[in-house]
Amino acid sequence: MRHVIHLEKPMKHWIIVLLCLVGLAGCSSEYIITTTDGQMLTSDGKPQLDDDTGMIEFTDSEGRRQQIPQSAVKQMLER
């Protein structure tokens, strides 16, 4: 009597898991912040305005929290 191992179902589950992980990785957008003095800053995720301070807060590409005055921002573009 032969025993047949079916790999189809477990393989399908791993493919679905992999696709979900790839999809989640793409959810974080990168933004380019252009300042009034010509600097171009990269934000990992959407920058947020702190209403109390008037500062734009964001996490840079190296994972550091940064702040810049809203008045110093010329434009923000999603990459």
Secondary structure, DSSP 8 states (H G I E B T S, - for coil): -------HHHHHHHHHHHHHHHHHHTTS-EEEEEETTS-EEEEES--EEETTTTEEEEEBTTS-EEEEEGGGEEEEEE-
